Structures are given as C-alpha cells and as structure tokens.
Amino acid sequence: MSDGRDVPLLALANARASSRPRRAVVLRAVAAVALLPLSFGYTIGFTSPALAQLSEELSLSAFAGSAFASLVNVGAMVGAIAAWRLSDALGRQRTIALWAGATIVGYLLIAAAPAGAVGLVIGRVVAGCAIGGSSVTVNVYVAEVSPPELRGALGAVFQCAVTLGILAVYGLGLVVRWRALAIIGAAPPLLLLLAARALVPETPRWLLLVKGDLPGARRAMVHLRAGADDESVDDELEDLARAQPADVDDDDAVRARNYAPPSLSEADCCGRGAAHDERPNPRATGAAAHAERSGVLSDEAMSAAVAVAEQESCAEPCEAHAAQPQQQQEASAGPDVGAQAAADGDVEAHAGVDDAVARRAAPAPEPRAPPGAAPRVSARGAASQPPPLPSLCGADRWVLRPLAISMCLMLLQQGSGINAVIFFAQRILADAGYAAPSAALAVAAAQAVVTALAAPLMDSIGRRPLLISAASGMCASQAVIAAFFLNGARQPALALCGLCGAVASFSLGLGAIPWSLMGEVFPQRARGIASSAATLCNWSASFAVTLSFDALVRALGAGGLFALYAGVCALAALFVAAVVPETRGRTLEQIERHFRQL
C-alpha cells in the first residue's frame, strides 16, 4: 500500500504532463519585434522605386546611385559591431527600442533632406545602422523567448518580415514619391516603439544570466509562458540556470548558481541514491553565494570552498529534512524567531567558507579534462562577461569552426547576388524590356509567398536539405538570367522567370537559415560577439556586392555578372553538403557537443 505522498505526486505529474502552455504572449512578442525586420526589408528595397526619382530630381550619376544604395551597408556594419555590447548592457527590450528609434530618425532625415545630398547620406547611414543592429538583436531575442519546439518556425519570421517589407516598398513605390515613401518607412518602427513595453517583455535568459535578477527572470518566464503551471516555469528556469554555462562542468554550474524552485516536495528533498546526491545543497549554495559576493576568490578557491562546505553538510544526509519540524515550530512561534534562525544559518555558511578557504589555501591540482573539453571557468564569468575579440580569435576549434561556418554562409548568401537583384530589380527588368515597375512587384511577391511557405519546413524537413535546394535553385535561376543577357534575341519572359526563380529559391533557404543557424551553432559564452562578427561579415559582403554592381556590369557585362553569381550559388550548395551540420531537432547543448567532438 502506498503512502499518502504518492497521490499528490502522481496528481502533480499528471497535471504537468497534460499542461499545454499558451503561446499567445510569445507570438505577440515575436510579431511586435518583427516590425524591425519589416523595416529591414523596406530599407534595402527602398532604392529600387526611389532611385529613379532621386536620380531625376537630384541629377545623380549611376555611381552616385550605387553609392547611395550601398550606404545602408556601411551603417549596418556599425550597428552590427555595436549590437552585442548594447544588448548585453541595456537588455534586449531596450536595445530593440533603441534600433526602432534610430530607424525613425533615419527615415525622417531622408524625408526632410533638401536639394543637397547630405541629409540623404546621413539618413541612409542611420537607418542602415539600425537594421544592422536589429539583425543581431532581433534574432537573439526570438531565440531566447521561443519554446524549443517553435524555435525554427519563429526564427524564420525574421526573413518573412524582410520579404514583406520589400513587397510593401515596391507596392508603395508605384503610387507615392520618394519623400512620402520615406515618411511611411518611419511608421513600423514607431508602432514598435509605442508597443515595446506592453508587448515585448525582457528575456528571462538576460535577466537571469546577465543581470542576475532571479525574481525578474521568473516574472518574465511566467508572462511568456502564460497558462503554464508554476512547476513548469520553475523547471524551465532551473534547466536554464543549470544548462546555460555550457563551457562549465555541470557540477560547478549547479553549485555556483543553484536555482531552487520556491516549492520543493518532501520527495524532492530526501530522495534516495543519485537523486539525493543531486538535490540542491543549502550550505554549498550559501558558500557559492558568499564567494561570489566577496569578489576576491579565484575560481579554484571558490570550488574548493564549495566542495568542503558540501562535504561537511552531507555528513548527515537528511539533516535539512530532519530539522523541518523544528523549523515549522520556529515559524509558528513568530517572524522574529524565523529571522534569527535564517541569520544564524547565513553566518554559519559564511564561516564555512572562511574555514574552507583557510584549509584549502594551497591550490588543488586541476583534474584532467576530457579531450575536447572547454577550459574551466566560473559560471558567473561565463554568463555575464562576454569575451573580448582577442579571446574569441584565440578560441578553441569548437568555437572557431561554427564561427567559420556561419561567416562562410553569410558570404555565400550575399555572393549569390540577391541584394543586387533586390536593389536593381527595376533596372534589370527595364533592360529586359519591362518598363512598368509592376514587374518588380511581382518579383517581391514571389519572394514573400515562398518565404512564408518555407518557414514551417525548417522544423519538418531540416536546414541542410533546404539550403542545398535553395542554392541549387538560385544557381539555375541566375544561369537563366545570364543566358537571357548573353543571348542576342532577348525574351523578356526569360528574365522575369529568372528573377522570380532567384528570389523564390533564396527565400526557400539561403535567406532565413543562415540567420537561424547563427543563433544555434555558437556556444553561449561566444554567442554575442560571434553573432556580431557573422553579421558584420554579411553586411560587408552586401556592401561590396552592391557597390561593385555597376563596375562589374561594365567589366563583365550583365550576362557575365549573373553567370558569376550562378557559380557562387553552386559553390554554396557544395559547401553546405560538405560542411554544414543538421541542427533540426537538436538542443543548443547537443549542437555544441557536436562541435566539441569534431
């Protein structure tokens, strides 16, 4: 016959198993921050309808037009560099609001620019800075608030919003002049700025691991997981606190930042065997907290203090549970008695730390790390202090390899020529015989539709098949465009089909997946700076491709240039097949272990 404790435990297990937390809050937050990538697409597509009007009104040369289109990339490089520091210092929510404000300023400067080009240049650079920074911060935010089972689909929202922004600016360009187009461009970030506090909560990961605000992290998690029971929220926070410092030994991570849920059952406290060994140790937790607050202990000394305090506390296995009746009596006697007992326990924990440090003054030899293991660092340092760039440059292979993969994907993404197609779609179609700008609108519509259809495929088919298919499709489409220009008897429908095929293939995988992989393949301690480095690589390549478009057309001809883009797309397909791992269905920790074992 079971004891009385089995029934509530079974009921709790059944309740947690049947719990299906609502995703409405997360979806609203992702939809709100998607207004920034919407501005991203609006900004990079702005030159296609506006450049002809600007050239006519301001007498811009072809090179000046290319330079104006490329200025957004200059600003984006600056924003990408600043993004990781700002998002860690200010938080994800406030950094997103900052980028929204910068986008508004940029478009207002463009709209108010006089006949001279100074206002246009400054406005374009400021808007570029905002979209460069948002391309880092928004992807990090979405990854941190998304439930694991929705990470792929919600990660694709970024590229979906970009394509919708391009479609919007192409459509509006048919009916309004460039100044009105710029004013309209300030509307989406203004909406986000007004709704940020209500719809965009701070991420629990930043609150817990960077700011160290456990109550705030729990409030944010409860808000994001609306409808989830307290146990589910506590479990997710506990998993985050334990698993996040992926470069740290698991035992050290648990001791250094032991998150104990507010309500622990008797069975949780006094389990048998391994379950008892893994339970949170109040004395060890107090030792770690005191060591971290003191700020004077090395990682080895803190580990030694925690180990000794834990050994002494574990001499009587269930001492904490045996003392429960006495604690309950003290609690019922009045708050003063309970407060005094808590104070005595805190003093005892501090004394245990001091004794441990005295006994372990000589540093103990480090245990031999397994092959490929990361260096032992404190969980606090790993979580709250991103490594400077020199540290990243001297990192281990398991950090540099995913960085190289991500940077190469960003280079190949831009080397495919997609931004040249978007920036100069109307010019390409005009050369092909389509005078109406509505042809460019058809290209943007094809991109938006395919991006929306491809978003759920990331979690069902996988990243690698989509990337290989997308690169192969782009290769064929760019070859069709090249054949159109190289063929003496031009057929306009061939160019239109080639452009639609290129943007559709790009949207199938090369558009969204490199950004999604950027948030998946990096270890936590390097994720911020590595993401900024990969984004900087992307915008640098975009700047080079956009600025060189006219020069390459003169040197190679339009047919030769698109043949070059087709070759880059073929190289991208081979690179993905040979190097890029599949991340579908894997946790971030499993992906990191994959790179450690290579």
N, C-alpha and C positions, 0 to 999 in steps of 0.2 A: 504493500500500500504506500503510495507516495505521500510525502509530507505536504504541509499546507503551502509550501513555497512554489511547488510545481505549477499549480493552477494559474497564479498571476504571471509567472514567467512564460507559460505556454500562451496565455492570452496576449501578452506583450509581443511575443514572436509572431503570432497570427496577425496582430494589428499592424506590425511593421511590414510584414510580407504583403498585406493587402493594401498598404498605403500607396497611393499614386499622386505624388505632389503635383499641384497645378504648375504649369509652365507660363502662365499668363504674364507674370511680372518679368520674367526673363525675356520673353518675346517682346514685351513693350520696351524694355531697356535696349534690346538689340535693334528694334525698329527705330528708336529715337536716335541712337548713335549712328545708324545707317544714313542719317541726313548728311553726315560729313563725307563718307564716300560718294554720296549723291553729288555733293559739291565738287568732289574729286573729278568725277566724270564730266560734270558741267564745265569745269575749268579746262581740262585737257581738250574737250570738244569745242570750246568757245571760239578758237581761232578759225575753225572751218567755215562757219557762216559769217563771222565778223571780219575776217582778214580782208576779204574783197572790199567791204565797205570802208575799212580803215585805210587800205591802200588808195582807194579813190579819194577819200576825204583828206588824208594827210600826205598823199603822194609818196607812199612808202615803196622802196625798191624791193625786189624779190629777196635779197639778202636780209634787208631790214625786217621783212615779214617773217622769214625763218627765225631771225634772232628774237623777235617778239614772241613767237610760239615757243622758243626754247627757254625763255626767261623763267617760265614756271618750273623748269627742271633745276635751275640754279637755286631758286628759293626752296624747292623741295629737298635739295641736298642739305641745306642749312637746317631745315626743320627736322630731317631725319637724324642729324647729329645731335640736336638738342632734345629730341623726344624722350630718350631713355632716362636722362637725368631729370627732366621735368616731371615725367610720370612717376618716378620714384620719390621725388622731393615733394610734389604737390598732391599726388594721388591721381588715379585715373580719371575720376569725375571732373576735378578742377582743370586738369590738363586738356581734356576734351572740350570743356567750356572755353579754355584759352584759344584752342585752334578754331573754334567756331567764331569767336570774336575777331581773330586775325583774318579769317575769310571775309567777314563783313567789311572790315576796313579795306582789304584789298579791292573788293568789287566797288566800293564807294569811291575809292581813288580813281579807278578806271572810268567809272561813270562821270566823275566830275573833272576829268582831265581836259585841259584847254587844247588849243590847236597844237601846242607842242607835245612832245612825246615823253616828257619827264614823268608826268603823272601816270601814264600808261605803263612805263617801265617799273616804277615803284609799286604800283598796284599789282602788276603781274607777279613781281617777286614776292610781295607779301602774301598774296593768295597761294603762290607756289610753296612758300614756307609752311603755310597752314596745311595744305594737302600732304606735304611730305611728312610733317609731324603726325598728322592724323592717320596716315597709312601704317605707322608703327603703333600708335596708342590705341586705335580702334580695334586692330587685330588682337592686341594683348588683352584689351577689355573683354571682347567677346569670348576669347578662350578662357578667361578667368571666371566669368559668370555662367558659362554654359554647362549644363549637365553633361557628363561624359557621352551619353548616348546620342546627344544632339550636337556634339562639337563640330563634326564635319559639315552638316547641313547649315548650321548657324554661321560657321566660318565662311561659307560660300555667299552669305548675304552681302559681304563686302563687295565682291565683284558684281553681284546682281545690281547693287545700288550704283556702282560706277557706270554700268551699261545704261541704266535708266537715266542717269544724269546726262550721258552723251545723247541719248534719244531725245531728252527734253530740250537740250540746247539746239539740236538740229531742227526740231519741230518749231521751236520759238523763232529760230533764225529765219524762217520763211515769212514771218509776219511782222517782226519788230526790228528796229535799228539797233546798232551795237550798244549805244548808251542804255537804252531800255533793257537790252539783254543783260548788261552788267548789273543794273538795279535788281532785276529779277534774280540774278545769281546770289544776291545777299539774303534772299528770303529763307531758304532752307537752314542755313546756319543760325539765322535769327530765331527761327522756331525752336531749334535745338537749345539755344542759349536760354530761352524763356522756359523750356520744359525740363532742363537738365536736373534741377534739384528734385523735381517731382517724379521723373521717370527714369533717371539714370543714377541708381544708387552706387555708392563706392563698393569696390570689390572686397569680399571677405579676405581674400589672399593678401591684398595690400595692407589692409587694416591689421591682420594678424602677424604677418611675417616681416613687414617693413616698419609699420608704425608701432607694433606691439600692443595694439588695442584689442584685447580679447573680448570685452563686453560689446564694443562696437562691431567687431567681426561677427559675433553671434547675432546681434540685431540685424546686420546686413544679410546674413545667411537665412535667418527666419523670414525676412522680407522677400528675398529672392526665391526661396522655396515655399512660397505661400501655400498653405494647405498641408504641409508636411508636419508630422508629429515631432515633439521635442527630441525624442530619441534619434530620429533620422538626422535632424540638424546637428545634434551633438556628435553622432558618428561621423558625419562628413567633416566637421571641424576637427575632430580627433585624427581622422585619416590625413587631413591636410597638414596638421601640425607635425605628425609623425613622418609622413612620406615626402614632404616638400624638400627638406635638405637632402637631395638625392646624392650629393657627393659626400655625405657624412655617414659613418657607421650607424646602423639603425638604433643600437643600444644608446649611443651617445645622443642621438637626436631625441629619443624618448626621455632620457634623463634631463637633457638641457631645457626642453620645452614641453614638459609633461602636461598635456591638456586633460583634465579630469572632468567629465560631464557633471552637471550640477547634481544629478540623482544617480547614485550607484546602488544597485541592489546588493543584498547580502551575498548572493551567489557570486556577483562580480568581484566583491571584495575578498572573499575567502574561498576561491576555487582551489581545486586540487592540482598537483603536479605542475605542468608547464603553465597552466592558466594562472596559478598563484605566483609563479616567477615573473610573469609579465604584467602583473597588476601595478598601477601607479603607486610609487613608494613615497609617502609624505615626507619622510626625513631626507631622502635623496632629492626630492623636488625642492625642499627648503634649502638644501645645500647648494643646488644649482642656482636657485634664485639669488641667494646671498652672494655667491661667487660672481654672478653676472652683474649684480648691483654694485659690488665693490669696484669692479673695473680694473683690478690690479693683478688678477690671477691669469696665468697663461692657460692655454687650452689643456696642457698636460696636468697642471696643478689643479684645475677645476675638475678634470676627470678623476684625479686621484682623490680629491675631497669627496666627490660624489660616491666613488666606489667604497671608501671607508665608511661613510655615513650610511650607505645602503647595507653594507655587511653588518654593521652594528645594529641597525634597525631590524634586519632579518634574523637576528639571533633568536627572537621569539616570533615565529611565523605569523601568528594571528593576533599580535598584541593590539593592533588598532581595532580589530573586531571585538576582542575580549573587553576592551575599555568602553564599548558602546553603552552598556547600561549606566556606567558611572557618568559618561558624558551626557546621557539623557537626563540623569538626576541633576547634574550641574545646570543644564539648560533650563530645567523646570524651576530650579532654585532662583533664577533671575539672570538678567543680562550681565550683571557685574561679574558673577562667578564665571560665566562662559567667556567673557572678555579676558579675565585674568588667566584662565586656562589657555586661551589662544596665545596670549602674550608669553606665558611660560614656554609653550611649545616653540614659539618663534625664537626665544632666547636659547633654548636647547639646540635648535637647528643651527643657529649661528655658532654656538660653542662647538658643535660637532664639526663645522667647517674649520674653525681655528685649530682644533686638535688634529684634524686630518692634515691640514697644511703643515703643522709642526712635525708630524710623523713622516710626511712624505716630502720633506724639503728637498731631498736628492731626487732628481727626475728619474722616473722609472723607465726602463728600456721600452721602446715602442714595439708592439707586436708586429711580426712580419705581415705586411699587407698582401693579399692575394694578387696574382698577376692581373694587371689592368685596372686595379682599384684606384680610386681617387685619393689624393692626399687628405689626411685627417685634419679637418678644420672645425671650428666651433659652429654650431648650428646658428647661433646669433649672428656671427660674422657672415656666414654664407647667405643668410636670408636678408640682412639689412644693408650690407655693404657690397654693391656690385663691383666687380674687379675693374681696375683701370685698364685702358687699352694695352699698355705693355704687358700686363698679366695675361690678357687674352691672347696676345701674339705669342707668348711663351707657353701656351696651354698644352695639355696632352692631346694625343691624336684623337681621342674620343670626343674632344671639344672642337678641334680644328677640322675633323672630317665632316661633321654636319655643317659647319660654317662654310667649308669649301663647296659642299653640295648646294646649299642654299644660295650662295653667291653665284655659282655657275648657272643655276636655274634662273636667277634674276637676269643675268647677262643674256642667256639664250632667249628669255621671254622678250626682252627689248630688241635683241638682234634679229628676231623674227620679222621686225619691221611693222609691228602693229600700230605703234604710235604715229609712224609716218603715214600709215593708211588713214588713221583717225584724223590727224591734223590736216591732211591734204586730200581728204576724200573728194571734196567738190572739185578740186583742181584735176585730180586723176580722172574723174568721171567727165569733166569738161573736155579733157584731151581725148577721151574715148568717144566724144560726140554727144554726151548728155549735158545740155545746157541748164536744165532745171535742177535746182538744189534738192528737189524731192527724191532724187536718186540716192543722195547721201542719207536721207531719212530712211530709205528702205534698207540701207546697209546697217544703220544703227538699230533698226527694229529687229533685223535678223540676229544681231548680237544679243539684244536684250532677251529675246524669246529663247534662244539656245542656252543662255546663261541660267535662266530660270528653270529650264528643263533639266539642266545638268546638275543643279545644286543637290538634289537628293541622291544622285548617283554616286557621290563621293563616299557615302557610307554603305552603299549596296554593292557597287562594282569594285571600288578601290581607287587609290590615287594613281598607281602605275599604269593600269590599262587606259585610264582617261588621258593621262599625259602623253602616252605613246600614240594613242589615236588622234589626239589634238595636234601634236607635232606633225604627224604624217598627213593629216588633212590640210594643215597650213602649207606644208611643202607642196602638195598637189595644187592648192589654190594659187599660191604665189607663182608657181610654174605656169598656170593658165594665164595669169596677168602678164607674165613675161612673154609668153607666146603671142598674146594679143599685140603687145607693143613691137615685137620683133617681126610680126607678120605684116607684109605690105598691105594686104587687103584687110583692113581692120573691121571687126564685127563688134559693135558696141555691146551687144548682149554678153559677149565673152568676158569683157572687163567687168560688167556688173555681176555676173555669176562668180567670177574670180574673187571680187571684193567681198561679196556676201559669204562665199565659202571660207575666205580667210578669217573674217571676224567671227563666223559661226564656229569654226574649228578652234580658234583662240579661246572663245568663251567656253568651249567644252572642257578645257583643262588647263591650258597654259595661262589663262587669265587668273583663275581663282586658286589653283592648287599650289603654286609657289608661295603665295601669301599664307595659305593654310599650313603648309609644311614648315614655314618659318617659325610658327608658334609651337610646332610639335617636336622638331628634331633637336632643339638646343636644350642643354641641361639648365636647371633653374638658375644657378648662380651666374651663368653667362647669357641668359635669355635676353636681358635688356640690351646690353651693348652689342651682342651678336645680331639681334634683330635690327638695330640701328645700322650696323655695318652692312647687312644684306640689303636694307632699304636704300642706303646711300649708294651701293653698287647699282641698284635698279635705276635710281634717278640719274646717276652719272651716265649710264648707258643710254637712257632715254634722251638726255641732253645731247650726247654725241650723235645718236641716230637722227634726231630731229634737225639739229643744226647742219648736219652733213647731207641732208636730203637733196637740196638743190645742187650742191657741188658734185655729188655722186651721179645725179641725173645728167649733168653736163659731161662728166668724165666717162660714164659707162652707158649712158642712155637709159631711158625708163625700163626697157626690156632687160638690159644687163643688171640694173639695180634689183629688180624683182627676182631675177634668177639668183642673185647673191642672197637675197632673203630666203629663197627656197632652199638653198644649200645650208643655211644656218638652221632652218627648221628640220632638215634631215639629220644634221648633227645633234640637235636636241633630242630627237627620237632615239638615236643610238646611245646618247648619254644616259637617258632615263632607263633604258633597257639594261645598261651595264652597271650603273652605279646607284641609282635612287632606290631606297628600300620602300616596301609597302608598310604604311602606318595604320591602315584601316583595322579597327577592332583592337588596337593596342593601347594600353595606358601610356602616359608620358614616361613612367618609370620603366616599362618594358622597352620602349623605344630607346631610352638612354642605355639600358643594359645591352641592347643590340650593338650600339656603337662602342661600348666598352669592350665587348668580346671580339671585335674585328682586329 
